[in-house]
C-alpha cells in the first residue's frame, strides 16, 4: 500500500514520511491527511525540506561506513 501511495500520490507520501517520524501529528497535519485542508506547494516544500534533512543524516552515515570499509580493505 505504501508503494502505491509513493508511486501515485507523491505529496501524500511525503506527508506520511514526516508524520511517521513524529510522536503526535499537528492539527494541520491531521486536517491535510483527512483531506480537509489542501496540501499546497508551499507546505509540501517545507515537508520536502524536512525529509531531505532527515535523509542527509542517513546518507552521511552510509558514506562514513563506506569510507571505513575502504580503509579496512586497504589495510588487509
N, CA, C, O and CB atoms as a CASP TS submission, in Angstrom:
PFRMAT TS
TARGET T0000
AUTHOR 0000-0000-0000
METHOD Language model
MODEL 1
PARENT N/A
ATOM      1  N   UNK     1       0.820  -1.187   0.000  1.00  0.00           N
ATOM      2  CA  UNK     1       0.000   0.000   0.000  1.00  0.00           C
ATOM      3  C   UNK     1       0.869   1.257   0.000  1.00  0.00           C
ATOM      4  O   UNK     1       0.578   2.219  -0.711  1.00  0.00           O
ATOM      5  CB  UNK     1      -0.936  -0.005   1.201  1.00  0.00           C
ATOM      6  N   UNK     2       1.928   1.244   0.794  1.00  0.00           N
ATOM      7  CA  UNK     2       2.808   2.416   0.846  1.00  0.00           C
ATOM      8  C   UNK     2       3.468   2.642  -0.505  1.00  0.00           C
ATOM      9  O   UNK     2       3.636   3.782  -0.938  1.00  0.00           O
ATOM     10  CB  UNK     2       3.880   2.247   1.940  1.00  0.00           C
ATOM     11  N   UNK     3       3.842   1.552  -1.171  1.00  0.00           N
ATOM     12  CA  UNK     3       4.435   1.673  -2.503  1.00  0.00           C
ATOM     13  C   UNK     3       3.467   2.310  -3.484  1.00  0.00           C
ATOM     14  O   UNK     3       3.868   3.129  -4.311  1.00  0.00           O
ATOM     15  CB  UNK     3       4.870   0.306  -3.017  1.00  0.00           C
ATOM     16  N   UNK     4       2.210   1.944  -3.399  1.00  0.00           N
ATOM     17  CA  UNK     4       1.180   2.519  -4.268  1.00  0.00           C
ATOM     18  C   UNK     4       1.036   4.019  -4.002  1.00  0.00           C
ATOM     19  O   UNK     4       0.942   4.816  -4.936  1.00  0.00           O
ATOM     20  CB  UNK     4      -0.176   1.803  -4.053  1.00  0.00           C
ATOM     21  N   UNK     5       1.019   4.393  -2.732  1.00  0.00           N
ATOM     22  CA  UNK     5       0.894   5.815  -2.385  1.00  0.00           C
ATOM     23  C   UNK     5       2.126   6.577  -2.857  1.00  0.00           C
ATOM     24  O   UNK     5       2.010   7.675  -3.400  1.00  0.00           O
ATOM     25  CB  UNK     5       0.703   5.996  -0.855  1.00  0.00           C
ATOM     26  N   UNK     6       3.323   5.988  -2.649  1.00  0.00           N
ATOM     27  CA  UNK     6       4.568   6.644  -3.061  1.00  0.00           C
ATOM     28  C   UNK     6       4.575   6.881  -4.569  1.00  0.00           C
ATOM     29  O   UNK     6       4.997   7.942  -5.030  1.00  0.00           O
ATOM     30  CB  UNK     6       5.792   5.795  -2.650  1.00  0.00           C
ATOM     31  N   UNK     7       4.106   5.893  -5.337  1.00  0.00           N
ATOM     32  CA  UNK     7       4.124   5.983  -6.790  1.00  0.00           C
ATOM     33  C   UNK     7       3.057   6.929  -7.331  1.00  0.00           C
ATOM     34  O   UNK     7       3.328   7.708  -8.245  1.00  0.00           O
ATOM     35  CB  UNK     7       3.938   4.615  -7.388  1.00  0.00           C
ATOM     36  N   UNK     8       1.861   6.870  -6.782  1.00  0.00           N
ATOM     37  CA  UNK     8       0.733   7.594  -7.360  1.00  0.00           C
ATOM     38  C   UNK     8       0.362   8.898  -6.660  1.00  0.00           C
ATOM     39  O   UNK     8      -0.319   9.742  -7.242  1.00  0.00           O
ATOM     40  CB  UNK     8      -0.441   6.715  -7.366  1.00  0.00           C
ATOM     41  N   UNK     9       0.802   9.065  -5.425  1.00  0.00           N
ATOM     42  CA  UNK     9       0.429  10.252  -4.652  1.00  0.00           C
ATOM     43  C   UNK     9       1.658  10.767  -3.894  1.00  0.00           C
ATOM     44  O   UNK     9       1.706  10.707  -2.665  1.00  0.00           O
ATOM     45  CB  UNK     9      -0.740   9.929  -3.661  1.00  0.00           C
ATOM     46  N   UNK    10       2.643  11.268  -4.631  1.00  0.00           N
ATOM     47  CA  UNK    10       3.931  11.666  -4.055  1.00  0.00           C
ATOM     48  C   UNK    10       3.765  12.652  -2.904  1.00  0.00           C
ATOM     49  O   UNK    10       4.422  12.501  -1.874  1.00  0.00           O
ATOM     50  CB  UNK    10       4.817  12.278  -5.128  1.00  0.00           C
ATOM     51  N   UNK    11       2.919  13.640  -3.049  1.00  0.00           N
ATOM     52  CA  UNK    11       2.739  14.646  -1.995  1.00  0.00           C
ATOM     53  C   UNK    11       2.230  14.006  -0.706  1.00  0.00           C
ATOM     54  O   UNK    11       2.711  14.326   0.381  1.00  0.00           O
ATOM     55  CB  UNK    11       1.763  15.739  -2.459  1.00  0.00           C
ATOM     56  N   UNK    12       1.265  13.110  -0.826  1.00  0.00           N
ATOM     57  CA  UNK    12       0.734  12.443   0.368  1.00  0.00           C
ATOM     58  C   UNK    12       1.778  11.511   0.986  1.00  0.00           C
ATOM     59  O   UNK    12       1.827  11.356   2.206  1.00  0.00           O
ATOM     60  CB  UNK    12      -0.541  11.651   0.019  1.00  0.00           C
ATOM     61  N   UNK    13       2.603  10.898   0.157  1.00  0.00           N
ATOM     62  CA  UNK    13       3.665  10.034   0.678  1.00  0.00           C
ATOM     63  C   UNK    13       4.673  10.869   1.468  1.00  0.00           C
ATOM     64  O   UNK    13       5.135  10.445   2.526  1.00  0.00           O
ATOM     65  CB  UNK    13       4.374   9.274  -0.477  1.00  0.00           C
ATOM     66  N   UNK    14       5.015  12.057   0.957  1.00  0.00           N
ATOM     67  CA  UNK    14       5.933  12.943   1.680  1.00  0.00           C
ATOM     68  C   UNK    14       5.357  13.331   3.035  1.00  0.00           C
ATOM     69  O   UNK    14       6.066  13.338   4.041  1.00  0.00           O
ATOM     70  CB  UNK    14       6.229  14.205   0.852  1.00  0.00           C
ATOM     71  N   UNK    15       4.070  13.653   3.054  1.00  0.00           N
ATOM     72  CA  UNK    15       3.411  13.987   4.317  1.00  0.00           C
ATOM     73  C   UNK    15       3.452  12.784   5.259  1.00  0.00           C
ATOM     74  O   UNK    15       3.712  12.942   6.452  1.00  0.00           O
ATOM     75  CB  UNK    15       1.944  14.435   4.071  1.00  0.00           C
ATOM     76  N   UNK    16       3.200  11.592   4.738  1.00  0.00           N
ATOM     77  CA  UNK    16       3.248  10.366   5.535  1.00  0.00           C
ATOM     78  C   UNK    16       4.624  10.178   6.169  1.00  0.00           C
ATOM     79  O   UNK    16       4.717   9.834   7.347  1.00  0.00           O
ATOM     80  CB  UNK    16       2.898   9.150   4.668  1.00  0.00           C
ATOM     81  N   UNK    17       5.697  10.401   5.399  1.00  0.00           N
ATOM     82  CA  UNK    17       7.053  10.213   5.924  1.00  0.00           C
ATOM     83  C   UNK    17       7.343  11.146   7.093  1.00  0.00           C
ATOM     84  O   UNK    17       7.938  10.738   8.090  1.00  0.00           O
ATOM     85  CB  UNK    17       8.080  10.435   4.822  1.00  0.00           C
ATOM     86  N   UNK    18       6.918  12.401   6.964  1.00  0.00           N
ATOM     87  CA  UNK    18       7.151  13.361   8.045  1.00  0.00           C
ATOM     88  C   UNK    18       6.318  12.984   9.264  1.00  0.00           C
ATOM     89  O   UNK    18       6.822  12.992  10.387  1.00  0.00           O
ATOM     90  CB  UNK    18       6.813  14.801   7.585  1.00  0.00           C
ATOM     91  N   UNK    19       5.050  12.656   9.051  1.00  0.00           N
ATOM     92  CA  UNK    19       4.172  12.320  10.171  1.00  0.00           C
ATOM     93  C   UNK    19       4.635  11.038  10.867  1.00  0.00           C
ATOM     94  O   UNK    19       4.521  10.914  12.087  1.00  0.00           O
ATOM     95  CB  UNK    19       2.722  12.164   9.685  1.00  0.00           C
ATOM     96  N   UNK    20       5.152  10.097  10.098  1.00  0.00           N
ATOM     97  CA  UNK    20       5.606   8.829  10.657  1.00  0.00           C
ATOM     98  C   UNK    20       6.776   9.027  11.624  1.00  0.00           C
ATOM     99  O   UNK    20       6.934   8.269  12.581  1.00  0.00           O
ATOM    100  CB  UNK    20       6.011   7.877   9.534  1.00  0.00           C
ATOM    101  N   UNK    21       7.593  10.051  11.366  1.00  0.00           N
ATOM    102  CA  UNK    21       8.779  10.270  12.195  1.00  0.00           C
ATOM    103  C   UNK    21       8.466  11.022  13.489  1.00  0.00           C
ATOM    104  O   UNK    21       9.349  11.189  14.330  1.00  0.00           O
ATOM    105  CB  UNK    21       9.821  11.033  11.406  1.00  0.00           C
ATOM    106  N   UNK    22       7.252  11.467  13.655  1.00  0.00           N
ATOM    107  CA  UNK    22       6.859  12.224  14.845  1.00  0.00           C
ATOM    108  C   UNK    22       5.990  11.371  15.771  1.00  0.00           C
ATOM    109  O   UNK    22       5.371  10.394  15.351  1.00  0.00           O
ATOM    110  CB  UNK    22       6.105  13.505  14.441  1.00  0.00           C
ATOM    111  N   UNK    23       5.965  11.770  17.037  1.00  0.00           N
ATOM    112  CA  UNK    23       5.122  11.070  18.002  1.00  0.00           C
ATOM    113  C   UNK    23       3.648  11.422  17.817  1.00  0.00           C
ATOM    114  O   UNK    23       2.788  10.542  17.762  1.00  0.00           O
ATOM    115  CB  UNK    23       5.563  11.401  19.424  1.00  0.00           C
ATOM    116  N   UNK    24       3.373  12.718  17.724  1.00  0.00           N
ATOM    117  CA  UNK    24       1.990  13.190  17.631  1.00  0.00           C
ATOM    118  C   UNK    24       1.882  14.148  16.441  1.00  0.00           C
ATOM    119  O   UNK    24       2.635  15.121  16.379  1.00  0.00           O
ATOM    120  CB  UNK    24       1.538  13.894  18.965  1.00  0.00           C
ATOM    121  N   UNK    25       0.971  13.903  15.496  1.00  0.00           N
ATOM    122  CA  UNK    25       0.813  14.826  14.376  1.00  0.00           C
ATOM    123  C   UNK    25       0.196  16.155  14.832  1.00  0.00           C
ATOM    124  O   UNK    25      -0.565  16.210  15.798  1.00  0.00           O
ATOM    125  CB  UNK    25      -0.055  14.188  13.283  1.00  0.00           C
ATOM    126  N   UNK    26       0.546  17.207  14.114  1.00  0.00           N
ATOM    127  CA  UNK    26      -0.022  18.515  14.424  1.00  0.00           C
ATOM    128  C   UNK    26      -1.465  18.563  13.925  1.00  0.00           C
ATOM    129  O   UNK    26      -1.894  17.706  13.153  1.00  0.00           O
ATOM    130  CB  UNK    26       0.823  19.658  13.785  1.00  0.00           C
ATOM    131  N   UNK    27      -2.201  19.568  14.372  1.00  0.00           N
ATOM    132  CA  UNK    27      -3.595  19.725  13.934  1.00  0.00           C
ATOM    133  C   UNK    27      -3.654  19.926  12.422  1.00  0.00           C
ATOM    134  O   UNK    27      -4.535  19.377  11.760  1.00  0.00           O
ATOM    135  CB  UNK    27      -4.267  20.920  14.660  1.00  0.00           C
ATOM    136  N   UNK    28      -2.718  20.713  11.865  1.00  0.00           N
ATOM    137  CA  UNK    28      -2.683  20.928  10.410  1.00  0.00           C
ATOM    138  C   UNK    28      -2.416  19.623   9.665  1.00  0.00           C
ATOM    139  O   UNK    28      -3.024  19.371   8.625  1.00  0.00           O
ATOM    140  CB  UNK    28      -1.609  21.967  10.047  1.00  0.00           C
ATOM    141  N   UNK    29      -1.522  18.797  10.182  1.00  0.00           N
ATOM    142  CA  UNK    29      -1.217  17.523   9.535  1.00  0.00           C
ATOM    143  C   UNK    29      -2.434  16.609   9.526  1.00  0.00           C
ATOM    144  O   UNK    29      -2.682  15.911   8.543  1.00  0.00           O
ATOM    145  CB  UNK    29      -0.048  16.834  10.238  1.00  0.00           C
ATOM    146  N   UNK    30      -3.181  16.611  10.600  1.00  0.00           N
ATOM    147  CA  UNK    30      -4.404  15.797  10.661  1.00  0.00           C
ATOM    148  C   UNK    30      -5.418  16.295   9.636  1.00  0.00           C
ATOM    149  O   UNK    30      -6.055  15.494   8.950  1.00  0.00           O
ATOM    150  CB  UNK    30      -5.018  15.833  12.086  1.00  0.00           C
ATOM    151  N   UNK    31      -5.569  17.604   9.531  1.00  0.00           N
ATOM    152  CA  UNK    31      -6.501  18.173   8.553  1.00  0.00           C
ATOM    153  C   UNK    31      -6.073  17.845   7.124  1.00  0.00           C
ATOM    154  O   UNK    31      -6.909  17.512   6.284  1.00  0.00           O
ATOM    155  CB  UNK    31      -6.601  19.693   8.734  1.00  0.00           C
ATOM    156  N   UNK    32      -4.760  17.939   6.846  1.00  0.00           N
ATOM    157  CA  UNK    32      -4.275  17.625   5.495  1.00  0.00           C
ATOM    158  C   UNK    32      -4.456  16.144   5.185  1.00  0.00           C
ATOM    159  O   UNK    32      -4.872  15.791   4.082  1.00  0.00           O
ATOM    160  CB  UNK    32      -2.793  18.018   5.346  1.00  0.00           C
ATOM    161  N   UNK    33      -4.151  15.286   6.132  1.00  0.00           N
ATOM    162  CA  UNK    33      -4.274  13.843   5.917  1.00  0.00           C
ATOM    163  C   UNK    33      -5.728  13.426   5.704  1.00  0.00           C
ATOM    164  O   UNK    33      -6.001  12.465   4.985  1.00  0.00           O
ATOM    165  CB  UNK    33      -3.685  13.082   7.102  1.00  0.00           C
ATOM    166  N   UNK    34      -6.654  14.146   6.325  1.00  0.00           N
ATOM    167  CA  UNK    34      -8.075  13.816   6.175  1.00  0.00           C
ATOM    168  C   UNK    34      -8.712  14.504   4.974  1.00  0.00           C
ATOM    169  O   UNK    34      -9.891  14.296   4.689  1.00  0.00           O
ATOM    170  CB  UNK    34      -8.830  14.195   7.432  1.00  0.00           C
ATOM    171  N   UNK    35      -7.928  15.330   4.264  1.00  0.00           N
ATOM    172  CA  UNK    35      -8.446  16.000   3.071  1.00  0.00           C
ATOM    173  C   UNK    35      -9.246  17.253   3.363  1.00  0.00           C
ATOM    174  O   UNK    35      -9.880  17.801   2.461  1.00  0.00           O
ATOM    175  CB  UNK    35      -9.293  15.059   2.303  1.00  0.00           C
ATOM    176  N   UNK    36      -9.231  17.721   4.606  1.00  0.00           N
ATOM    177  CA  UNK    36      -9.996  18.912   4.974  1.00  0.00           C
ATOM    178  C   UNK    36      -9.204  20.196   4.750  1.00  0.00           C
ATOM    179  O   UNK    36      -9.775  21.286   4.751  1.00  0.00           O
ATOM    180  CB  UNK    36     -10.429  18.823   6.425  1.00  0.00           C
ATOM    181  N   UNK    37      -7.905  20.073   4.561  1.00  0.00           N
ATOM    182  CA  UNK    37      -7.050  21.226   4.284  1.00  0.00           C
ATOM    183  C   UNK    37      -6.172  20.849   3.097  1.00  0.00           C
ATOM    184  O   UNK    37      -5.599  19.760   3.075  1.00  0.00           O
ATOM    185  CB  UNK    37      -6.181  21.634   5.546  1.00  0.00           C
ATOM    186  N   UNK    38      -6.057  21.744   2.102  1.00  0.00           N
ATOM    187  CA  UNK    38      -5.239  21.391   0.930  1.00  0.00           C
ATOM    188  C   UNK    38      -3.752  21.302   1.284  1.00  0.00           C
ATOM    189  O   UNK    38      -3.244  22.064   2.107  1.00  0.00           O
ATOM    190  CB  UNK    38      -5.443  22.425  -0.191  1.00  0.00           C
ATOM    191  N   UNK    39      -3.083  20.363   0.649  1.00  0.00           N
ATOM    192  CA  UNK    39      -1.641  20.170   0.824  1.00  0.00           C
ATOM    193  C   UNK    39      -0.961  20.956  -0.288  1.00  0.00           C
ATOM    194  O   UNK    39      -0.578  20.400  -1.318  1.00  0.00           O
ATOM    195  CB  UNK    39      -1.234  18.632   0.787  1.00  0.00           C
ATOM    196  N   UNK    40      -0.818  22.261  -0.061  1.00  0.00           N
ATOM    197  CA  UNK    40      -0.344  23.192  -1.077  1.00  0.00           C
ATOM    198  C   UNK    40       1.146  23.054  -1.326  1.00  0.00           C
ATOM    199  O   UNK    40       1.873  22.454  -0.534  1.00  0.00           O
ATOM    200  CB  UNK    40      -0.664  24.609  -0.673  1.00  0.00           C
ATOM    201  N   UNK    41       1.594  23.628  -2.456  1.00  0.00           N
ATOM    202  CA  UNK    41       3.002  23.532  -2.847  1.00  0.00           C
ATOM    203  C   UNK    41       3.939  24.106  -1.796  1.00  0.00           C
ATOM    204  O   UNK    41       5.009  23.547  -1.558  1.00  0.00           O
ATOM    205  CB  UNK    41       3.223  24.242  -4.162  1.00  0.00           C
ATOM    206  N   UNK    42       3.559  25.212  -1.161  1.00  0.00           N
ATOM    207  CA  UNK    42       4.433  25.822  -0.157  1.00  0.00           C
ATOM    208  C   UNK    42       4.584  24.918   1.064  1.00  0.00           C
ATOM    209  O   UNK    42       5.671  24.795   1.629  1.00  0.00           O
ATOM    210  CB  UNK    42       3.885  27.191   0.268  1.00  0.00           C
ATOM    211  N   UNK    43       3.493  24.295   1.457  1.00  0.00           N
ATOM    212  CA  UNK    43       3.539  23.363   2.594  1.00  0.00           C
ATOM    213  C   UNK    43       4.336  22.126   2.205  1.00  0.00           C
ATOM    214  O   UNK    43       5.136  21.620   2.992  1.00  0.00           O
ATOM    215  CB  UNK    43       2.103  22.965   3.049  1.00  0.00           C
ATOM    216  N   UNK    44       4.113  21.644   0.991  1.00  0.00           N
ATOM    217  CA  UNK    44       4.842  20.476   0.516  1.00  0.00           C
ATOM    218  C   UNK    44       6.343  20.757   0.498  1.00  0.00           C
ATOM    219  O   UNK    44       7.136  19.880   0.841  1.00  0.00           O
ATOM    220  CB  UNK    44       4.354  20.068  -0.885  1.00  0.00           C
ATOM    221  N   UNK    45       6.740  21.960   0.105  1.00  0.00           N
ATOM    222  CA  UNK    45       8.162  22.315   0.073  1.00  0.00           C
ATOM    223  C   UNK    45       8.784  22.234   1.471  1.00  0.00           C
ATOM    224  O   UNK    45       9.920  21.786   1.623  1.00  0.00           O
ATOM    225  CB  UNK    45       8.344  23.730  -0.505  1.00  0.00           C
ATOM    226  N   UNK    46       8.042  22.666   2.480  1.00  0.00           N
ATOM    227  CA  UNK    46       8.544  22.580   3.856  1.00  0.00           C
ATOM    228  C   UNK    46       8.756  21.131   4.273  1.00  0.00           C
ATOM    229  O   UNK    46       9.770  20.799   4.887  1.00  0.00           O
ATOM    230  CB  UNK    46       7.573  23.268   4.826  1.00  0.00           C
ATOM    231  N   UNK    47       7.801  20.270   3.940  1.00  0.00           N
ATOM    232  CA  UNK    47       7.927  18.863   4.295  1.00  0.00           C
ATOM    233  C   UNK    47       9.068  18.198   3.524  1.00  0.00           C
ATOM    234  O   UNK    47       9.789  17.365   4.071  1.00  0.00           O
ATOM    235  CB  UNK    47       6.612  18.130   4.025  1.00  0.00           C
ATOM    236  N   UNK    48       9.227  18.572   2.250  1.00  0.00           N
ATOM    237  CA  UNK    48      10.334  18.026   1.469  1.00  0.00           C
ATOM    238  C   UNK    48      11.677  18.422   2.073  1.00  0.00           C
ATOM    239  O   UNK    48      12.620  17.631   2.079  1.00  0.00           O
ATOM    240  CB  UNK    48      10.248  18.503   0.015  1.00  0.00           C
ATOM    241  N   UNK    49      11.760  19.639   2.577  1.00  0.00           N
ATOM    242  CA  UNK    49      12.988  20.089   3.221  1.00  0.00           C
ATOM    243  C   UNK    49      13.277  19.240   4.460  1.00  0.00           C
ATOM    244  O   UNK    49      14.418  18.833   4.682  1.00  0.00           O
ATOM    245  CB  UNK    49      12.885  21.583   3.602  1.00  0.00           C
ATOM    246  N   UNK    50      12.250  18.972   5.262  1.00  0.00           N
ATOM    247  CA  UNK    50      12.417  18.122   6.446  1.00  0.00           C
ATOM    248  C   UNK    50      12.876  16.716   6.057  1.00  0.00           C
ATOM    249  O   UNK    50      13.750  16.138   6.704  1.00  0.00           O
ATOM    250  CB  UNK    50      11.102  18.045   7.237  1.00  0.00           C
ATOM    251  N   UNK    51      12.287  16.182   5.013  1.00  0.00           N
ATOM    252  CA  UNK    51      12.647  14.836   4.562  1.00  0.00           C
ATOM    253  C   UNK    51      14.092  14.813   4.087  1.00  0.00           C
ATOM    254  O   UNK    51      14.832  13.879   4.396  1.00  0.00           O
ATOM    255  CB  UNK    51      11.703  14.364   3.435  1.00  0.00           C
ATOM    256  N   UNK    52      14.499  15.833   3.339  1.00  0.00           N
ATOM    257  CA  UNK    52      15.882  15.906   2.865  1.00  0.00           C
ATOM    258  C   UNK    52      16.860  16.003   4.028  1.00  0.00           C
ATOM    259  O   UNK    52      17.918  15.374   4.009  1.00  0.00           O
ATOM    260  CB  UNK    52      16.062  17.102   1.930  1.00  0.00           C
ATOM    261  N   UNK    53      16.510  16.788   5.037  1.00  0.00           N
ATOM    262  CA  UNK    53      17.377  16.912   6.206  1.00  0.00           C
ATOM    263  C   UNK    53      17.526  15.565   6.910  1.00  0.00           C
ATOM    264  O   UNK    53      18.622  15.195   7.329  1.00  0.00           O
ATOM    265  CB  UNK    53      16.822  17.965   7.180  1.00  0.00           C
ATOM    266  N   UNK    54      16.432  14.844   7.036  1.00  0.00           N
ATOM    267  CA  UNK    54      16.485  13.529   7.672  1.00  0.00           C
ATOM    268  C   UNK    54      17.290  12.558   6.819  1.00  0.00           C
ATOM    269  O   UNK    54      18.064  11.760   7.348  1.00  0.00           O
ATOM    270  CB  UNK    54      15.065  12.981   7.906  1.00  0.00           C
ATOM    271  N   UNK    55      17.115  12.621   5.512  1.00  0.00           N
ATOM    272  CA  UNK    55      17.815  11.714   4.606  1.00  0.00           C
ATOM    273  C   UNK    55      19.309  12.014   4.567  1.00  0.00           C
ATOM    274  O   UNK    55      20.118  11.104   4.384  1.00  0.00           O
ATOM    275  CB  UNK    55      17.226  11.809   3.200  1.00  0.00           C
ATOM    276  N   UNK    56      19.682  13.288   4.738  1.00  0.00           N
ATOM    277  CA  UNK    56      21.106  13.619   4.684  1.00  0.00           C
ATOM    278  C   UNK    56      21.862  12.961   5.828  1.00  0.00           C
ATOM    279  O   UNK    56      23.022  12.588   5.656  1.00  0.00           O
ATOM    280  CB  UNK    56      21.306  15.135   4.726  1.00  0.00           C
ATOM    281  N   UNK    57      21.246  12.812   6.972  1.00  0.00           N
ATOM    282  CA  UNK    57      21.888  12.124   8.092  1.00  0.00           C
ATOM    283  C   UNK    57      22.145  10.662   7.765  1.00  0.00           C
ATOM    284  O   UNK    57      23.191  10.113   8.112  1.00  0.00           O
ATOM    285  CB  UNK    57      21.028  12.233   9.347  1.00  0.00           C
ATOM    286  N   UNK    58      21.198  10.044   7.105  1.00  0.00           N
ATOM    287  CA  UNK    58      21.348   8.650   6.704  1.00  0.00           C
ATOM    288  C   UNK    58      22.436   8.538   5.641  1.00  0.00           C
ATOM    289  O   UNK    58      23.263   7.628   5.689  1.00  0.00           O
ATOM    290  CB  UNK    58      20.007   8.081   6.176  1.00  0.00           C
ATOM    291  N   UNK    59      22.437   9.467   4.678  1.00  0.00           N
ATOM    292  CA  UNK    59      23.449   9.448   3.620  1.00  0.00           C
ATOM    293  C   UNK    59      24.844   9.618   4.203  1.00  0.00           C
ATOM    294  O   UNK    59      25.782   8.941   3.782  1.00  0.00           O
ATOM    295  CB  UNK    59      23.172  10.548   2.590  1.00  0.00           C
ATOM    296  N   UNK    60      24.982  10.520   5.169  1.00  0.00           N
ATOM    297  CA  UNK    60      26.283  10.732   5.821  1.00  0.00           C
ATOM    298  C   UNK    60      26.744   9.473   6.542  1.00  0.00           C
ATOM    299  O   UNK    60      27.921   9.116   6.485  1.00  0.00           O
ATOM    300  CB  UNK    60      26.205  11.905   6.813  1.00  0.00           C
ATOM    301  N   UNK    61      25.832   8.810   7.213  1.00  0.00           N
ATOM    302  CA  UNK    61      26.179   7.579   7.938  1.00  0.00           C
ATOM    303  C   UNK    61      26.672   6.503   6.970  1.00  0.00           C
ATOM    304  O   UNK    61      27.652   5.815   7.256  1.00  0.00           O
ATOM    305  CB  UNK    61      24.960   7.058   8.736  1.00  0.00           C
ATOM    306  N   UNK    62      26.009   6.357   5.842  1.00  0.00           N
ATOM    307  CA  UNK    62      26.443   5.375   4.854  1.00  0.00           C
ATOM    308  C   UNK    62      27.792   5.753   4.255  1.00  0.00           C
ATOM    309  O   UNK    62      28.624   4.881   4.003  1.00  0.00           O
ATOM    310  CB  UNK    62      25.400   5.238   3.750  1.00  0.00           C
ATOM    311  N   UNK    63      28.014   7.041   4.024  1.00  0.00           N
ATOM    312  CA  UNK    63      29.298   7.489   3.472  1.00  0.00           C
ATOM    313  C   UNK    63      30.433   7.179   4.444  1.00  0.00           C
ATOM    314  O   UNK    63      31.497   6.723   4.026  1.00  0.00           O
ATOM    315  CB  UNK    63      29.259   9.002   3.160  1.00  0.00           C
ATOM    316  N   UNK    64      30.219   7.422   5.730  1.00  0.00           N
ATOM    317  CA  UNK    64      31.234   7.109   6.736  1.00  0.00           C
ATOM    318  C   UNK    64      31.491   5.607   6.792  1.00  0.00           C
ATOM    319  O   UNK    64      32.637   5.168   6.888  1.00  0.00           O
ATOM    320  CB  UNK    64      30.803   7.626   8.119  1.00  0.00           C
ATOM    321  N   UNK    65      30.427   4.830   6.733  1.00  0.00           N
ATOM    322  CA  UNK    65      30.557   3.377   6.763  1.00  0.00           C
ATOM    323  C   UNK    65      31.353   2.887   5.554  1.00  0.00           C
ATOM    324  O   UNK    65      32.188   1.991   5.673  1.00  0.00           O
ATOM    325  CB  UNK    65      29.169   2.711   6.798  1.00  0.00           C
ATOM    326  N   UNK    66      31.090   3.475   4.405  1.00  0.00           N
ATOM    327  CA  UNK    66      31.785   3.102   3.181  1.00  0.00           C
ATOM    328  C   UNK    66      33.262   3.481   3.259  1.00  0.00           C
ATOM    329  O   UNK    66      34.122   2.722   2.811  1.00  0.00           O
ATOM    330  CB  UNK    66      31.128   3.771   1.969  1.00  0.00           C
ATOM    331  N   UNK    67      33.560   4.648   3.824  1.00  0.00           N
ATOM    332  CA  UNK    67      34.945   5.089   3.969  1.00  0.00           C
ATOM    333  C   UNK    67      35.715   4.158   4.906  1.00  0.00           C
ATOM    334  O   UNK    67      36.864   3.814   4.630  1.00  0.00           O
ATOM    335  CB  UNK    67      34.995   6.533   4.493  1.00  0.00           C
ATOM    336  N   UNK    68      35.098   3.757   5.992  1.00  0.00           N
ATOM    337  CA  UNK    68      35.749   2.836   6.933  1.00  0.00           C
ATOM    338  C   UNK    68      36.019   1.488   6.266  1.00  0.00           C
ATOM    339  O   UNK    68      37.073   0.887   6.471  1.00  0.00           O
ATOM    340  CB  UNK    68      34.877   2.641   8.195  1.00  0.00           C
ATOM    341  N   UNK    69      35.073   1.023   5.478  1.00  0.00           N
ATOM    342  CA  UNK    69      35.253  -0.252   4.786  1.00  0.00           C
ATOM    343  C   UNK    69      36.395  -0.161   3.780  1.00  0.00           C
ATOM    344  O   UNK    69      37.159  -1.113   3.619  1.00  0.00           O
ATOM    345  CB  UNK    69      33.953  -0.669   4.079  1.00  0.00           C
ATOM    346  N   UNK    70      36.513   0.969   3.107  1.00  0.00           N
ATOM    347  CA  UNK    70      37.594   1.150   2.134  1.00  0.00           C
ATOM    348  C   UNK    70      38.945   1.131   2.826  1.00  0.00           C
ATOM    349  O   UNK    70      39.894   0.539   2.311  1.00  0.00           O
ATOM    350  CB  UNK    70      37.416   2.466   1.363  1.00  0.00           C
ATOM    351  N   UNK    71      39.048   1.772   3.993  1.00  0.00           N
ATOM    352  CA  UNK    71      40.302   1.792   4.741  1.00  0.00           C
ATOM    353  C   UNK    71      40.644   0.378   5.201  1.00  0.00           C
ATOM    354  O   UNK    71      41.797  -0.041   5.106  1.00  0.00           O
ATOM    355  CB  UNK    71      40.206   2.755   5.954  1.00  0.00           C
ATOM    356  N   UNK    72      39.662  -0.354   5.695  1.00  0.00           N
ATOM    357  CA  UNK    72      39.896  -1.747   6.124  1.00  0.00           C
ATOM    358  C   UNK    72      40.390  -2.596   4.971  1.00  0.00           C
ATOM    359  O   UNK    72      41.282  -3.428   5.143  1.00  0.00           O
ATOM    360  CB  UNK    72      38.614  -2.360   6.705  1.00  0.00           C
ATOM    361  N   UNK    73      39.818  -2.393   3.799  1.00  0.00           N
ATOM    362  CA  UNK    73      40.235  -3.173   2.629  1.00  0.00           C
ATOM    363  C   UNK    73      41.678  -2.855   2.233  1.00  0.00           C
ATOM    364  O   UNK    73      42.405  -3.738   1.780  1.00  0.00           O
ATOM    365  CB  UNK    73      39.296  -2.899   1.445  1.00  0.00           C
ATOM    366  N   UNK    74      42.090  -1.609   2.403  1.00  0.00           N
ATOM    367  CA  UNK    74      43.469  -1.224   2.090  1.00  0.00           C
ATOM    368  C   UNK    74      44.446  -1.826   3.093  1.00  0.00           C
ATOM    369  O   UNK    74      45.567  -2.186   2.734  1.00  0.00           O
ATOM    370  CB  UNK    74      43.609   0.304   2.074  1.00  0.00           C
ATOM    371  N   UNK    75      44.021  -1.935   4.352  1.00  0.00           N
ATOM    372  CA  UNK    75      44.913  -2.450   5.392  1.00  0.00           C
ATOM    373  C   UNK    75      45.020  -3.973   5.363  1.00  0.00           C
ATOM    374  O   UNK    75      45.985  -4.528   5.890  1.00  0.00           O
ATOM    375  CB  UNK    75      44.430  -1.999   6.757  1.00  0.00           C
ATOM    376  N   UNK    76      44.076  -4.640   4.774  1.00  0.00           N
ATOM    377  CA  UNK    76      44.090  -6.117   4.743  1.00  0.00           C
ATOM    378  C   UNK    76      44.851  -6.632   3.584  1.00  0.00           C
ATOM    379  O   UNK    76      44.962  -7.845   3.407  1.00  0.00           O
ATOM    380  CB  UNK    76      42.699  -6.674   4.703  1.00  0.00           C
TER
END
